Amino acid sequence: MKTEVHSNPWYRIVREDYQMPSGAPGVYYAIRGLGTVLIVAVTANQEIICVRQWRYLFNDRMLEFSAGSQAKGETPLQAAQRELAEETGYTAKTWQEISWFAPCNGLSDERCTVFVARNLSLTKAQPEASEDIIVERHSPAAIDEMIKQHIITDGMTLAAWQLVKPLL
């Protein structure tokens, strides 16, 4: 049996009764969503577009790659194109889907699809009212150093960097 505990435009929290492989009954609380996307946008100078975004739960600005939730009916590519333009003001002519990963497989069935965006053009960022974003450009070496120094700590950014870095 499934019971919806909470719902908002981005995800639902559900309580689910289930049977474990051993046959024992279980109860699980899970976050169900439509999926997320993360974009590693690469400039002609091989700089990576990052966003320094205020995060309520940490009461701090955190350096990340552009990312966001898929909307209902949106493909991962459409969501990636929308998120990059909204958050950074960049559009891209070339998109490459790299892979996907499960950001938090103990809490959610979310799949985060990772894209590399190239051949960028700068327009005007249009972040959502709830977003407070500063756009930055960094070299791959600088990103590696910021990871070592714990300046970049966002798990989705760290996972995506491991997938994308060998391809740059």
ChimeraX commands (.cxc) that place a marker at each C-alpha (Angstrom):
marker #1 position 0.00,0.00,0.00 radius 0.5
marker #1 position 1.21,3.52,-0.84 radius 0.5
marker #1 position 0.17,6.67,0.99 radius 0.5
marker #1 position 1.17,10.13,-0.17 radius 0.5
marker #1 position 2.49,12.06,2.83 radius 0.5
marker #1 position 3.44,15.29,1.03 radius 0.5
marker #1 position 3.38,16.68,-2.48 radius 0.5
marker #1 position 4.81,19.80,-4.15 radius 0.5
marker #1 position 5.71,20.76,-7.74 radius 0.5
marker #1 position 9.13,19.03,-7.54 radius 0.5
marker #1 position 8.54,15.77,-5.67 radius 0.5
marker #1 position 6.25,13.63,-3.52 radius 0.5
marker #1 position 6.97,11.90,-0.22 radius 0.5
marker #1 position 5.26,8.53,0.05 radius 0.5
marker #1 position 4.90,5.86,2.73 radius 0.5
marker #1 position 5.02,2.42,1.17 radius 0.5
marker #1 position 4.36,-1.01,2.64 radius 0.5
marker #1 position 6.49,-3.62,0.90 radius 0.5
marker #1 position 7.86,-7.12,1.18 radius 0.5
marker #1 position 11.62,-7.65,1.52 radius 0.5
marker #1 position 13.38,-10.37,-0.53 radius 0.5
marker #1 position 13.38,-12.51,2.66 radius 0.5
marker #1 position 9.59,-12.26,2.80 radius 0.5
marker #1 position 9.54,-10.00,5.86 radius 0.5
marker #1 position 7.23,-6.99,5.69 radius 0.5
marker #1 position 8.66,-3.50,5.62 radius 0.5
marker #1 position 7.63,0.15,5.66 radius 0.5
marker #1 position 9.55,2.69,3.62 radius 0.5
marker #1 position 9.33,6.45,3.27 radius 0.5
marker #1 position 10.58,7.60,-0.11 radius 0.5
marker #1 position 10.93,10.75,-2.15 radius 0.5
marker #1 position 9.47,10.27,-5.62 radius 0.5
marker #1 position 10.15,12.77,-8.38 radius 0.5
marker #1 position 10.28,13.19,-12.12 radius 0.5
marker #1 position 14.08,13.20,-12.28 radius 0.5
marker #1 position 16.77,15.82,-12.29 radius 0.5
marker #1 position 19.43,17.02,-14.70 radius 0.5
marker #1 position 22.91,18.42,-14.25 radius 0.5
marker #1 position 24.81,20.36,-16.91 radius 0.5
marker #1 position 28.56,20.73,-17.28 radius 0.5
marker #1 position 28.70,23.70,-19.66 radius 0.5
marker #1 position 32.09,24.15,-21.36 radius 0.5
marker #1 position 33.11,27.47,-22.96 radius 0.5
marker #1 position 35.25,27.82,-26.10 radius 0.5
marker #1 position 38.19,28.53,-23.74 radius 0.5
marker #1 position 37.55,25.21,-21.94 radius 0.5
marker #1 position 36.22,26.96,-18.84 radius 0.5
marker #1 position 33.39,25.34,-16.93 radius 0.5
marker #1 position 30.28,27.38,-16.09 radius 0.5
marker #1 position 29.41,27.10,-12.39 radius 0.5
marker #1 position 26.74,28.64,-10.22 radius 0.5
marker #1 position 27.31,29.90,-6.70 radius 0.5
marker #1 position 23.86,29.41,-5.25 radius 0.5
marker #1 position 22.50,30.18,-1.80 radius 0.5
marker #1 position 21.24,26.99,-0.18 radius 0.5
marker #1 position 18.73,27.37,2.63 radius 0.5
marker #1 position 19.63,24.13,4.45 radius 0.5
marker #1 position 23.26,25.21,4.79 radius 0.5
marker #1 position 22.58,28.96,5.02 radius 0.5
marker #1 position 25.48,29.44,2.62 radius 0.5
marker #1 position 26.36,29.94,-1.01 radius 0.5
marker #1 position 27.54,26.69,-2.55 radius 0.5
marker #1 position 29.48,26.30,-5.79 radius 0.5
marker #1 position 27.83,23.80,-8.13 radius 0.5
marker #1 position 27.17,22.95,-11.74 radius 0.5
marker #1 position 23.81,24.09,-13.10 radius 0.5
marker #1 position 21.11,21.56,-12.24 radius 0.5
marker #1 position 17.42,21.23,-11.63 radius 0.5
marker #1 position 14.26,19.14,-11.68 radius 0.5
marker #1 position 12.46,17.90,-14.73 radius 0.5
marker #1 position 8.95,19.25,-15.20 radius 0.5
marker #1 position 6.06,16.93,-16.01 radius 0.5
marker #1 position 6.18,15.99,-19.70 radius 0.5
marker #1 position 9.73,17.30,-20.13 radius 0.5
marker #1 position 12.55,15.12,-21.45 radius 0.5
marker #1 position 15.89,15.26,-19.65 radius 0.5
marker #1 position 17.36,17.24,-22.56 radius 0.5
marker #1 position 14.54,19.79,-22.50 radius 0.5
marker #1 position 14.98,20.18,-18.74 radius 0.5
marker #1 position 18.75,20.63,-19.13 radius 0.5
marker #1 position 18.31,23.28,-21.82 radius 0.5
marker #1 position 15.77,25.15,-19.68 radius 0.5
marker #1 position 17.82,24.96,-16.48 radius 0.5
marker #1 position 21.06,26.13,-18.11 radius 0.5
marker #1 position 19.33,29.14,-19.67 radius 0.5
marker #1 position 17.37,30.02,-16.51 radius 0.5
marker #1 position 20.27,29.75,-14.08 radius 0.5
marker #1 position 23.20,30.98,-16.15 radius 0.5
marker #1 position 21.86,32.81,-19.18 radius 0.5
marker #1 position 23.76,30.44,-21.47 radius 0.5
marker #1 position 22.31,28.42,-24.32 radius 0.5
marker #1 position 24.21,25.67,-26.11 radius 0.5
marker #1 position 24.22,24.42,-29.69 radius 0.5
marker #1 position 25.80,21.07,-28.81 radius 0.5
marker #1 position 24.44,18.74,-26.14 radius 0.5
marker #1 position 25.86,15.37,-25.14 radius 0.5
marker #1 position 24.08,13.08,-22.69 radius 0.5
marker #1 position 26.81,11.40,-20.65 radius 0.5
marker #1 position 25.09,9.10,-18.16 radius 0.5
marker #1 position 22.84,9.13,-15.11 radius 0.5
marker #1 position 23.34,8.41,-11.44 radius 0.5
marker #1 position 21.20,7.97,-8.33 radius 0.5
marker #1 position 22.02,10.93,-6.03 radius 0.5
marker #1 position 20.50,9.45,-2.88 radius 0.5
marker #1 position 19.32,5.87,-3.49 radius 0.5
marker #1 position 18.38,5.30,0.15 radius 0.5
marker #1 position 15.84,8.15,0.15 radius 0.5
marker #1 position 14.74,8.63,-3.44 radius 0.5
marker #1 position 14.24,6.95,-6.80 radius 0.5
marker #1 position 15.62,10.10,-8.45 radius 0.5
marker #1 position 17.81,9.70,-11.52 radius 0.5
marker #1 position 20.06,12.63,-12.33 radius 0.5
marker #1 position 20.93,12.76,-16.03 radius 0.5
marker #1 position 24.28,14.42,-16.77 radius 0.5
marker #1 position 24.89,16.49,-19.90 radius 0.5
marker #1 position 27.86,18.30,-21.38 radius 0.5
marker #1 position 26.87,21.51,-23.18 radius 0.5
marker #1 position 29.20,23.17,-25.71 radius 0.5
marker #1 position 29.12,25.94,-28.32 radius 0.5
marker #1 position 27.66,28.33,-25.78 radius 0.5
marker #1 position 26.00,31.69,-26.34 radius 0.5
marker #1 position 25.29,34.12,-23.52 radius 0.5
marker #1 position 21.79,35.57,-23.25 radius 0.5
marker #1 position 20.14,36.74,-20.02 radius 0.5
marker #1 position 19.71,34.55,-16.96 radius 0.5
marker #1 position 16.16,34.23,-15.64 radius 0.5
marker #1 position 16.43,32.37,-12.32 radius 0.5
marker #1 position 13.32,31.43,-10.40 radius 0.5
marker #1 position 12.32,33.81,-7.62 radius 0.5
marker #1 position 13.57,31.29,-5.05 radius 0.5
marker #1 position 17.06,31.17,-6.62 radius 0.5
marker #1 position 19.92,33.51,-5.67 radius 0.5
marker #1 position 22.67,32.71,-8.17 radius 0.5
marker #1 position 26.07,34.10,-9.14 radius 0.5
marker #1 position 27.53,32.67,-12.37 radius 0.5
marker #1 position 31.25,31.85,-12.40 radius 0.5
marker #1 position 33.70,30.34,-14.89 radius 0.5
marker #1 position 36.52,28.06,-13.77 radius 0.5
marker #1 position 39.20,25.94,-15.42 radius 0.5
marker #1 position 39.08,22.17,-14.90 radius 0.5
marker #1 position 42.25,22.46,-12.78 radius 0.5
marker #1 position 40.59,25.09,-10.59 radius 0.5
marker #1 position 37.56,22.82,-10.12 radius 0.5
marker #1 position 39.84,19.97,-9.03 radius 0.5
marker #1 position 41.55,22.29,-6.55 radius 0.5
marker #1 position 38.23,23.59,-5.17 radius 0.5
marker #1 position 37.10,20.00,-4.64 radius 0.5
marker #1 position 40.30,19.25,-2.71 radius 0.5
marker #1 position 39.82,22.39,-0.59 radius 0.5
marker #1 position 36.15,21.52,0.15 radius 0.5
marker #1 position 34.93,24.63,-1.65 radius 0.5
marker #1 position 32.87,22.41,-3.97 radius 0.5
marker #1 position 30.94,20.01,-1.74 radius 0.5
marker #1 position 27.67,19.40,-3.62 radius 0.5
marker #1 position 27.28,15.66,-4.11 radius 0.5
marker #1 position 25.65,15.88,-7.54 radius 0.5
marker #1 position 28.43,18.16,-8.79 radius 0.5
marker #1 position 31.10,15.81,-7.41 radius 0.5
marker #1 position 29.48,12.76,-9.04 radius 0.5
marker #1 position 29.01,14.49,-12.39 radius 0.5
marker #1 position 32.61,15.74,-12.41 radius 0.5
marker #1 position 33.83,12.15,-12.11 radius 0.5
marker #1 position 31.75,11.21,-15.15 radius 0.5
marker #1 position 32.63,14.24,-17.28 radius 0.5
marker #1 position 36.24,15.12,-16.46 radius 0.5
marker #1 position 37.79,12.24,-18.47 radius 0.5
marker #1 position 35.86,13.43,-21.54 radius 0.5
marker #1 position 37.13,17.02,-21.51 radius 0.5
marker link #1:1,2 radius 0.2
marker link #1:2,3 radius 0.2
marker link #1:3,4 radius 0.2
marker link #1:4,5 radius 0.2
marker link #1:5,6 radius 0.2
marker link #1:6,7 radius 0.2
marker link #1:7,8 radius 0.2
marker link #1:8,9 radius 0.2
marker link #1:9,10 radius 0.2
marker link #1:10,11 radius 0.2
marker link #1:11,12 radius 0.2
marker link #1:12,13 radius 0.2
marker link #1:13,14 radius 0.2
marker link #1:14,15 radius 0.2
marker link #1:15,16 radius 0.2
marker link #1:16,17 radius 0.2
marker link #1:17,18 radius 0.2
marker link #1:18,19 radius 0.2
marker link #1:19,20 radius 0.2
marker link #1:20,21 radius 0.2
marker link #1:21,22 radius 0.2
marker link #1:22,23 radius 0.2
marker link #1:23,24 radius 0.2
marker link #1:24,25 radius 0.2
marker link #1:25,26 radius 0.2
marker link #1:26,27 radius 0.2
marker link #1:27,28 radius 0.2
marker link #1:28,29 radius 0.2
marker link #1:29,30 radius 0.2
marker link #1:30,31 radius 0.2
marker link #1:31,32 radius 0.2
marker link #1:32,33 radius 0.2
marker link #1:33,34 radius 0.2
marker link #1:34,35 radius 0.2
marker link #1:35,36 radius 0.2
marker link #1:36,37 radius 0.2
marker link #1:37,38 radius 0.2
marker link #1:38,39 radius 0.2
marker link #1:39,40 radius 0.2
marker link #1:40,41 radius 0.2
marker link #1:41,42 radius 0.2
marker link #1:42,43 radius 0.2
marker link #1:43,44 radius 0.2
marker link #1:44,45 radius 0.2
marker link #1:45,46 radius 0.2
marker link #1:46,47 radius 0.2
marker link #1:47,48 radius 0.2
marker link #1:48,49 radius 0.2
marker link #1:49,50 radius 0.2
marker link #1:50,51 radius 0.2
marker link #1:51,52 radius 0.2
marker link #1:52,53 radius 0.2
marker link #1:53,54 radius 0.2
marker link #1:54,55 radius 0.2
marker link #1:55,56 radius 0.2
marker link #1:56,57 radius 0.2
marker link #1:57,58 radius 0.2
marker link #1:58,59 radius 0.2
marker link #1:59,60 radius 0.2
marker link #1:60,61 radius 0.2
marker link #1:61,62 radius 0.2
marker link #1:62,63 radius 0.2
marker link #1:63,64 radius 0.2
marker link #1:64,65 radius 0.2
marker link #1:65,66 radius 0.2
marker link #1:66,67 radius 0.2
marker link #1:67,68 radius 0.2
marker link #1:68,69 radius 0.2
marker link #1:69,70 radius 0.2
marker link #1:70,71 radius 0.2
marker link #1:71,72 radius 0.2
marker link #1:72,73 radius 0.2
marker link #1:73,74 radius 0.2
marker link #1:74,75 radius 0.2
marker link #1:75,76 radius 0.2
marker link #1:76,77 radius 0.2
marker link #1:77,78 radius 0.2
marker link #1:78,79 radius 0.2
marker link #1:79,80 radius 0.2
marker link #1:80,81 radius 0.2
marker link #1:81,82 radius 0.2
marker link #1:82,83 radius 0.2
marker link #1:83,84 radius 0.2
marker link #1:84,85 radius 0.2
marker link #1:85,86 radius 0.2
marker link #1:86,87 radius 0.2
marker link #1:87,88 radius 0.2
marker link #1:88,89 radius 0.2
marker link #1:89,90 radius 0.2
marker link #1:90,91 radius 0.2
marker link #1:91,92 radius 0.2
marker link #1:92,93 radius 0.2
marker link #1:93,94 radius 0.2
marker link #1:94,95 radius 0.2
marker link #1:95,96 radius 0.2
marker link #1:96,97 radius 0.2
marker link #1:97,98 radius 0.2
marker link #1:98,99 radius 0.2
marker link #1:99,100 radius 0.2
marker link #1:100,101 radius 0.2
marker link #1:101,102 radius 0.2
marker link #1:102,103 radius 0.2
marker link #1:103,104 radius 0.2
marker link #1:104,105 radius 0.2
marker link #1:105,106 radius 0.2
marker link #1:106,107 radius 0.2
marker link #1:107,108 radius 0.2
marker link #1:108,109 radius 0.2
marker link #1:109,110 radius 0.2
marker link #1:110,111 radius 0.2
marker link #1:111,112 radius 0.2
marker link #1:112,113 radius 0.2
marker link #1:113,114 radius 0.2
marker link #1:114,115 radius 0.2
marker link #1:115,116 radius 0.2
marker link #1:116,117 radius 0.2
marker link #1:117,118 radius 0.2
marker link #1:118,119 radius 0.2
marker link #1:119,120 radius 0.2
marker link #1:120,121 radius 0.2
marker link #1:121,122 radius 0.2
marker link #1:122,123 radius 0.2
marker link #1:123,124 radius 0.2
marker link #1:124,125 radius 0.2
marker link #1:125,126 radius 0.2
marker link #1:126,127 radius 0.2
marker link #1:127,128 radius 0.2
marker link #1:128,129 radius 0.2
marker link #1:129,130 radius 0.2
marker link #1:130,131 radius 0.2
marker link #1:131,132 radius 0.2
marker link #1:132,133 radius 0.2
marker link #1:133,134 radius 0.2
marker link #1:134,135 radius 0.2
marker link #1:135,136 radius 0.2
marker link #1:136,137 radius 0.2
marker link #1:137,138 radius 0.2
marker link #1:138,139 radius 0.2
marker link #1:139,140 radius 0.2
marker link #1:140,141 radius 0.2
marker link #1:141,142 radius 0.2
marker link #1:142,143 radius 0.2
marker link #1:143,144 radius 0.2
marker link #1:144,145 radius 0.2
marker link #1:145,146 radius 0.2
marker link #1:146,147 radius 0.2
marker link #1:147,148 radius 0.2
marker link #1:148,149 radius 0.2
marker link #1:149,150 radius 0.2
marker link #1:150,151 radius 0.2
marker link #1:151,152 radius 0.2
marker link #1:152,153 radius 0.2
marker link #1:153,154 radius 0.2
marker link #1:154,155 radius 0.2
marker link #1:155,156 radius 0.2
marker link #1:156,157 radius 0.2
marker link #1:157,158 radius 0.2
marker link #1:158,159 radius 0.2
marker link #1:159,160 radius 0.2
marker link #1:160,161 radius 0.2
marker link #1:161,162 radius 0.2
marker link #1:162,163 radius 0.2
marker link #1:163,164 radius 0.2
marker link #1:164,165 radius 0.2
marker link #1:165,166 radius 0.2
marker link #1:166,167 radius 0.2
marker link #1:167,168 radius 0.2
view
